[in-house]
Amino acid sequence: MIELVGVLGLARSGKAAAKLALASGSAVFASDTGDDEGLSVAASQIRQAGGEAETGGHSADRLAECDLLVVSPGIPPDVPVLRDESLRHVPRISELEFAFRHLSASVIAVTGTNGKTTVTAWAAYLLEEMGLDVAAAGNIGLALSEVAAWERQPEWVVVEASSYQLGGTASFDPRVGVVTNLAPDHLDRYPDLASYYGDKARLFQNASPASVWVLNGEDPAVMELPGDAPGRRLLFRAETQPDPDEEGAWVGASGELVLRVGQTELALARADQLGLLGSHNRGNALAAALAAYAATGHAETLGPGLRSFAPLPHRLEPVATVGGVLWVNDSKATNVTSARVSIEAMDRPTILLLGGRHKGESYKPLLQAFPGRVKVVLAYGEAADRITAELTTTGVDRVERVDGPLSAVVQRAARLADPGDAVLLAPACASFDMFSDYEERGTEYARLVRAMASDPSEATDG
């Protein structure tokens, strides 16, 4: 009997899972409550491939007939259809789990609160520079189900694994796992911090002595996350020195990135040779280097890739310098911790753009990074009132609310900025009040800045 796979969500990962299921010989019923053009196109593609698909709502009776439900990461676990009594008997897994069941490539999985995408891309880049056939997938943009459907799979896949994706796994078993850091996030979706960290901890659920874990040795929550899971542990430290018998990587006293494994200790590159802004990216470089070492057993060839890796879009990305003002796009800073890291990377007076959809955190922790860096905060979007109230009442010299679209925020920042300043988009919020995702927000910001660079009058146009 042919298995019927139900797929909830028809965005990137859901569409890929549906196509993988069809290619694997299963029947598919895919469902999404949205009905925009992109989802309609995805539904049409699934029908053309031989599956069933609906948009504009979920048919619980049809989903109840499925043998398995694959739930896209964008769908919260408390949506009405998943609470429907008729579906309680149907096993449900994440797209990440579904793809892994069809994958033959070896996996490096990268999770954590911040830095996941940079470490994922950097580790894949290092492996590629070492001559391996590798893909970067998962939350980074290429759904893992797409890779699993390739006729010829790569040797390695570096997977960015979000808590949403890990939460629906059962057999997911990476050969190498990386945890960048842990901090409060997604509290608009999780009931508490323990639940959020609990989904992250599923990275270790199938650990074995052959597993290798690359962990942030400076983050107590990261160190506690694996519990007593078996496997080799390699620790990275961006700010502190290691214990004498510790395996891992760190920044030495002379500013070199040093790797120590077994009896080998090797300087890989100087920290000031990295092409990415911010001291936190030293930690990302160390994590990526350890992941690549864990996959290959080779460290001697890591240096060139550490030095040549370029900034990713929307992650402390220098967009342009206009009239002596540096404009930086960190749209990916969607929580308070990541925004604080971005602010701490600034080495000049900064106009900070904060706003979007509130995610349940206080903005007051940002204040610790302000002295000597932030000269003005521009608050915008749905969270503008909360940001203004929290930061103004705690002694910040200048916090302004800017109404209107992102273009109005950019125009106001341009009027306030002096030569030698920076303007930093590090929103500390989700993008969904104005944009479909952080990428669309960052792309629009970069477009506005580049338009201003080509025509400075754009900065003052109403």
C-alpha positions as CSV (number, residue, x, y, z in Angstrom):
1,M,0.0,0.0,0.0
2,I,1.3,3.4,-0.9
3,E,2.1,5.7,2.0
4,L,0.1,9.0,2.1
5,V,2.3,11.8,3.3
6,G,0.6,15.0,4.5
7,V,2.7,18.2,4.3
8,L,1.6,21.3,6.3
9,G,3.0,24.5,4.8
10,L,3.8,25.1,1.1
11,A,6.7,27.6,1.5
12,R,10.3,26.6,0.6
13,S,10.7,23.6,2.9
14,G,7.2,22.3,2.7
15,K,7.2,22.4,-1.1
16,A,10.6,20.6,-1.1
17,A,9.3,17.9,1.3
18,A,6.3,17.3,-0.9
19,K,8.4,16.9,-4.0
20,L,10.8,14.6,-2.1
21,A,7.9,12.4,-0.9
22,L,6.5,12.1,-4.5
23,A,10.0,11.3,-5.9
24,S,10.3,8.6,-3.2
25,G,7.0,6.9,-4.3
26,S,4.6,8.2,-1.7
27,A,1.3,9.9,-2.3
28,V,1.1,13.5,-1.1
29,F,-1.5,15.8,0.3
30,A,-0.1,19.3,0.9
31,S,-2.0,22.0,2.7
32,D,-1.5,25.7,3.5
33,T,-3.9,28.3,5.0
34,G,-2.3,31.0,2.9
35,D,-3.4,31.7,-0.7
36,D,-0.9,34.2,-2.1
37,E,0.7,33.9,-5.5
38,G,3.8,32.0,-4.4
39,L,1.8,29.4,-2.5
40,S,-0.6,29.0,-5.4
41,V,2.4,28.3,-7.7
42,A,3.8,25.8,-5.3
43,A,0.4,24.0,-5.0
44,S,0.2,23.9,-8.8
45,Q,3.7,22.4,-9.0
46,I,2.8,19.7,-6.6
47,R,-0.3,18.8,-8.5
48,Q,1.7,18.7,-11.8
49,A,4.1,16.2,-10.1
50,G,1.2,14.0,-9.2
51,G,0.2,15.1,-5.7
52,E,-2.8,16.8,-4.1
53,A,-2.5,20.3,-2.8
54,E,-4.8,22.9,-1.3
55,T,-4.4,26.6,-0.3
56,G,-6.6,28.9,1.8
57,G,-7.2,26.4,4.6
58,H,-6.6,22.9,6.0
59,S,-8.9,20.0,5.3
60,A,-8.6,18.1,8.6
61,D,-10.5,15.1,7.4
62,R,-8.1,14.6,4.5
63,L,-5.0,15.1,6.7
64,A,-6.5,12.6,9.1
65,E,-6.2,10.0,6.4
66,C,-2.4,10.5,6.1
67,D,0.1,8.0,7.4
68,L,2.6,10.8,8.3
69,L,2.5,14.5,8.7
70,V,5.5,16.6,7.7
71,V,5.2,20.0,9.5
72,S,7.0,23.0,8.0
73,P,9.1,25.0,10.5
74,G,6.9,28.1,10.1
75,I,3.9,26.4,11.5
76,P,3.5,26.7,15.3
77,P,2.6,23.5,17.1
78,D,-0.5,25.0,18.6
79,V,-2.3,25.9,15.3
80,P,-5.9,24.6,15.3
81,V,-5.4,21.9,12.8
82,L,-2.7,20.2,14.8
83,R,-5.0,20.2,17.9
84,D,-7.8,18.6,15.9
85,E,-8.8,15.3,17.6
86,S,-9.0,13.6,14.2
87,L,-5.3,14.0,13.6
88,R,-4.0,12.8,17.0
89,H,-3.2,9.4,15.7
90,V,-1.1,10.6,12.8
91,P,2.6,10.7,13.5
92,R,4.2,14.1,12.8
93,I,7.8,15.1,12.1
94,S,9.6,18.2,10.9
95,E,10.9,18.7,7.4
96,L,14.4,18.3,8.7
97,E,13.6,14.8,10.0
98,F,11.8,13.8,6.8
99,A,14.8,14.9,4.7
100,F,17.3,13.2,6.9
101,R,15.5,9.9,6.4
102,H,16.1,10.1,2.7
103,L,19.7,11.5,2.9
104,S,22.9,9.6,2.2
105,A,25.3,12.4,2.8
106,S,27.2,12.9,6.0
107,V,25.8,15.8,8.1
108,I,27.2,18.6,10.1
109,A,24.4,20.3,12.0
110,V,24.7,23.8,13.3
111,T,22.2,25.2,15.9
112,G,22.2,27.9,18.6
113,T,20.5,31.2,19.0
114,N,22.8,33.5,17.0
115,G,25.5,32.9,14.4
116,K,24.0,29.7,12.9
117,T,23.9,30.9,9.3
118,T,27.4,32.4,9.4
119,V,28.9,29.2,10.9
120,T,27.0,27.0,8.5
121,A,28.1,28.9,5.4
122,W,31.7,29.2,6.7
123,A,32.1,25.5,7.5
124,A,30.7,24.6,4.1
125,Y,33.1,27.1,2.5
126,L,36.1,25.6,4.4
127,L,35.2,22.1,3.3
128,E,34.8,23.2,-0.3
129,E,38.2,25.0,-0.1
130,M,39.6,21.7,1.1
131,G,38.3,19.9,-2.0
132,L,35.2,18.2,-0.7
133,D,31.8,18.0,-2.4
134,V,29.6,19.9,0.1
135,A,26.2,21.7,0.3
136,A,24.9,24.2,2.9
137,A,21.2,23.6,3.6
138,G,18.5,23.8,6.2
139,N,17.4,27.1,7.7
140,I,20.1,28.9,5.5
141,G,17.8,28.9,2.5
142,L,18.2,25.5,0.6
143,A,15.8,23.1,2.1
144,L,17.4,19.8,3.2
145,S,14.7,18.0,1.3
146,E,15.9,19.5,-1.9
147,V,19.4,18.0,-1.3
148,A,17.9,14.7,-0.4
149,A,16.1,14.6,-3.7
150,W,19.3,15.2,-5.7
151,E,20.2,12.3,-7.9
152,R,23.8,12.7,-6.9
153,Q,24.1,13.8,-3.2
154,P,27.3,15.5,-1.9
155,E,29.8,14.0,0.5
156,W,28.8,16.4,3.2
157,V,25.8,18.6,4.0
158,V,26.2,21.4,6.6
159,V,22.7,22.0,8.0
160,E,21.5,25.1,9.8
161,A,19.0,23.6,12.2
162,S,16.6,25.8,14.0
163,S,14.8,24.9,17.2
164,Y,11.5,24.6,15.1
165,Q,13.2,22.0,12.9
166,L,14.9,20.1,15.7
167,G,11.7,20.0,17.7
168,G,10.1,17.6,15.2
169,T,13.0,15.1,14.9
170,A,13.4,11.5,16.0
171,S,16.2,9.8,14.1
172,F,18.2,12.9,13.2
173,D,21.8,11.9,13.9
174,P,24.5,14.3,12.6
175,R,28.1,13.1,12.6
176,V,29.1,16.6,13.8
177,G,27.0,18.9,15.8
178,V,27.7,22.6,16.6
179,V,26.1,24.8,19.2
180,T,27.0,28.5,18.7
181,N,25.4,30.1,21.8
182,L,22.1,30.2,23.7
183,A,20.0,33.2,24.6
184,P,16.3,34.0,25.0
185,D,14.5,34.0,21.6
186,H,11.2,33.0,20.1
187,L,9.4,33.6,23.3
188,D,6.4,34.5,21.2
189,R,6.2,30.9,20.2
190,Y,7.6,29.0,23.1
191,P,5.9,29.1,26.6
192,D,9.2,29.4,28.3
193,L,13.0,29.4,27.9
194,A,13.3,25.7,28.9
195,S,11.0,24.7,26.1
196,Y,13.1,26.6,23.6
197,Y,16.4,25.1,24.9
198,G,14.7,21.7,25.0
199,D,14.1,21.7,21.3
200,K,17.8,22.7,20.7
201,A,18.8,19.7,23.0
202,R,17.3,17.3,20.5
203,L,20.5,17.7,18.5
204,F,22.0,15.2,21.0
205,Q,19.1,12.7,21.2
206,N,20.9,10.0,19.1
207,A,24.5,10.7,20.2
208,S,27.0,7.9,20.1
209,P,30.7,7.6,20.9
210,A,31.4,8.4,17.3
211,S,29.6,11.8,17.5
212,V,31.7,15.0,17.6
213,W,30.2,18.1,19.3
214,V,31.6,21.6,18.7
215,L,30.5,23.7,21.7
216,N,30.9,27.2,22.9
217,G,33.1,26.8,25.9
218,E,32.2,30.3,27.2
219,D,28.5,29.8,27.3
220,P,27.3,27.8,30.4
221,A,23.9,27.1,28.9
222,V,25.6,25.5,25.8
223,M,27.9,23.4,28.0
224,E,24.9,22.1,29.9
225,L,22.8,21.4,26.8
226,P,24.2,18.0,25.9
227,G,23.9,16.6,29.4
228,D,25.8,13.3,29.5
229,A,25.4,12.6,25.7
230,P,28.4,10.5,24.5
231,G,30.8,11.8,21.9
232,R,34.0,13.8,21.5
233,R,33.7,17.5,22.6
234,L,35.7,20.3,21.0
235,L,35.3,23.7,22.6
236,F,35.8,27.1,21.1
237,R,36.6,30.3,23.0
238,A,36.6,33.8,21.5
239,E,37.5,35.7,24.7
240,T,39.1,33.3,27.2
241,Q,41.9,30.8,27.2
242,P,41.4,27.0,27.4
243,D,42.2,24.6,30.1
244,P,45.6,22.9,29.6
245,D,44.0,19.6,28.5
246,E,41.1,21.0,26.5
247,E,40.7,20.2,22.9
248,G,39.3,22.9,20.7
249,A,40.2,26.4,19.3
250,W,40.6,29.8,20.8
251,V,42.1,33.3,20.1
252,G,45.7,33.3,21.5
253,A,47.3,36.2,23.4
254,S,49.0,37.3,20.2
255,G,45.7,37.5,18.3
256,E,46.1,34.2,16.4
257,L,43.3,31.7,16.0
258,V,44.8,28.5,17.5
259,L,43.5,24.9,17.1
260,R,44.5,22.1,19.5
261,V,43.5,18.5,18.9
262,G,45.3,15.6,20.4
263,Q,49.0,16.3,20.3
264,T,48.7,18.9,17.6
265,E,48.5,22.7,18.2
266,L,48.4,24.9,15.2
267,A,48.0,28.6,14.5
268,L,45.4,29.0,11.7
269,A,45.1,32.7,11.0
270,R,45.3,36.1,12.7
271,A,42.0,37.4,14.0
272,D,42.6,40.7,12.3
273,Q,42.8,38.9,9.0
274,L,39.2,37.8,9.1
275,G,36.9,39.6,6.7
276,L,33.9,39.9,9.0
277,L,33.1,42.7,11.4
278,G,32.9,42.1,15.1
279,S,34.7,40.1,17.8
280,H,31.8,37.6,17.8
281,N,32.8,36.5,14.4
282,R,36.1,35.2,15.8
283,G,33.9,32.7,17.7
284,N,32.1,31.9,14.5
285,A,35.4,31.3,12.7
286,L,36.6,29.0,15.4
287,A,33.4,27.0,15.4
288,A,33.5,26.6,11.6
289,A,37.1,25.6,11.7
290,L,36.5,22.9,14.3
291,A,33.5,21.6,12.4
292,A,35.6,21.3,9.2
293,Y,38.4,19.6,11.2
294,A,35.9,17.2,12.8
295,A,34.7,16.2,9.3
296,T,38.1,15.7,7.7
297,G,40.7,15.3,10.4
298,H,42.8,17.9,8.7
299,A,43.6,21.4,10.1
300,E,46.7,22.5,8.1
301,T,44.6,23.8,5.1
302,L,42.0,25.8,7.1
303,G,43.8,29.1,7.2
304,P,43.2,30.4,3.7
305,G,39.5,29.7,3.9
306,L,39.3,31.5,7.3
307,R,40.9,34.6,5.7
308,S,39.0,34.6,2.4
309,F,35.4,34.0,3.6
310,A,33.3,37.1,2.9
311,P,30.4,38.6,4.9
312,L,26.9,37.1,4.2
313,P,24.0,39.4,3.2
314,H,22.1,40.8,6.2
315,R,24.7,39.8,8.8
316,L,26.8,42.9,9.7
317,E,27.0,43.5,6.0
318,P,28.7,46.8,5.1
319,V,26.4,48.1,2.4
320,A,28.0,51.4,1.4
321,T,29.8,54.5,2.7
322,V,27.8,57.6,1.8
323,G,29.2,61.0,2.7
324,G,31.6,59.5,5.2
325,V,28.8,57.5,6.9
326,L,29.1,53.7,6.9
327,W,25.7,51.9,6.5
328,V,25.6,48.4,7.9
329,N,22.8,45.8,7.3
330,D,22.3,43.3,10.1
331,S,18.6,42.6,9.4
332,K,19.3,39.0,10.7
333,A,19.6,40.5,14.2
334,T,16.0,39.5,15.1
335,N,16.5,39.2,18.8
336,V,17.9,41.4,21.6
337,T,21.1,39.3,22.1
338,S,22.0,39.3,18.4
339,A,21.3,43.1,18.2
340,R,23.6,43.7,21.2
341,V,26.4,41.7,19.6
342,S,26.0,43.9,16.4
343,I,26.2,47.1,18.5
344,E,29.3,45.9,20.2
345,A,30.9,45.4,16.8
346,M,30.6,49.1,16.0
347,D,33.8,51.1,16.4
348,R,32.3,54.5,15.6
349,P,29.4,56.7,16.7
350,T,26.3,54.8,15.6
351,I,22.7,55.6,14.8
352,L,20.8,52.4,15.7
353,L,17.6,51.4,13.8
354,L,15.4,49.2,16.1
355,G,12.0,47.9,15.3
356,G,9.6,45.5,13.7
357,R,7.3,43.0,15.4
358,H,8.0,42.4,19.1
359,K,9.2,38.9,20.1
360,G,8.6,39.0,23.9
361,E,11.9,40.3,25.2
362,S,12.8,43.5,27.0
363,Y,15.0,45.9,25.1
364,K,16.8,47.1,28.2
365,P,19.7,44.7,27.9
366,L,20.8,46.6,24.8
367,L,21.7,49.6,27.1
368,Q,24.9,47.8,28.3
369,A,26.3,48.1,24.7
370,F,25.3,51.7,24.2
371,P,28.1,53.7,26.0
372,G,30.7,55.0,23.6
373,R,28.8,53.6,20.6
374,V,25.1,54.6,20.2
375,K,24.4,58.2,19.7
376,V,20.7,58.0,18.5
377,V,18.1,55.2,18.5
378,L,15.4,55.3,15.8
379,A,12.4,53.1,16.8
380,Y,10.0,52.1,14.1
381,G,7.3,49.5,13.3
382,E,4.9,47.7,15.6
383,A,7.4,47.6,18.5
384,A,8.3,51.4,18.3
385,D,6.2,52.4,21.3
386,R,7.7,49.6,23.5
387,I,11.2,50.4,22.4
388,T,10.8,54.1,23.0
389,A,9.2,53.6,26.4
390,E,11.8,51.1,27.6
391,L,14.9,52.9,26.4
392,T,13.8,56.5,27.0
393,T,12.9,55.9,30.7
394,T,16.4,54.4,31.4
395,G,18.5,57.4,30.6
396,V,19.3,57.2,26.9
397,D,20.0,60.7,25.6
398,R,18.1,60.4,22.3
399,V,15.4,57.9,21.3
400,E,13.1,58.9,18.4
401,R,10.1,57.2,17.0
402,V,9.8,57.2,13.3
403,D,6.4,56.5,11.7
404,G,6.0,55.1,8.2
405,P,7.9,52.7,6.0
406,L,11.6,51.7,6.3
407,S,12.4,54.4,3.7
408,A,11.3,57.1,6.3
409,V,13.6,55.5,8.9
410,V,16.6,55.6,6.5
411,Q,15.8,59.2,5.5
412,R,15.8,60.3,9.1
413,A,19.0,58.4,9.9
414,A,20.7,60.1,6.9
415,R,19.7,63.6,8.2
416,L,21.1,62.8,11.7
417,A,24.4,61.1,10.6
418,D,27.6,63.0,10.6
419,P,30.7,62.0,8.6
420,G,32.5,59.3,10.6
421,D,29.3,57.8,11.9
422,A,27.7,54.5,11.2
423,V,24.0,53.7,10.7
424,L,23.2,50.1,11.9
425,L,20.1,48.2,11.1
426,A,20.0,45.7,13.9
427,P,16.2,45.5,14.6
428,A,16.1,43.1,17.6
429,C,12.6,42.3,16.3
430,A,10.9,40.0,13.7
431,S,10.2,41.6,10.3
432,F,6.6,40.5,9.9
433,D,4.9,43.8,10.5
434,M,6.3,45.1,7.2
435,F,8.1,42.3,5.4
436,S,7.8,38.6,4.7
437,D,11.1,37.8,6.4
438,Y,14.4,39.4,7.5
439,E,15.9,38.9,4.1
440,E,13.2,41.1,2.4
441,R,13.8,43.7,5.1
442,G,17.5,43.7,4.7
443,T,17.3,43.7,0.9
444,E,15.0,46.8,1.0
445,Y,17.4,48.5,3.4
446,A,20.3,47.8,1.2
447,R,18.4,49.0,-1.9
448,L,17.5,52.3,-0.1
449,V,21.1,52.9,0.9
450,R,22.5,52.1,-2.5
451,A,20.0,54.4,-4.1
452,M,21.2,57.1,-1.8
453,A,24.8,56.4,-2.6
454,S,24.0,56.9,-6.3
455,D,21.9,59.9,-5.7
456,P,22.5,61.6,-2.3
457,S,19.2,63.6,-2.7
458,E,17.4,60.4,-1.9
459,A,18.4,60.9,1.7
460,T,16.2,64.0,2.0
461,D,13.3,63.2,-0.3
462,G,10.0,63.1,1.6
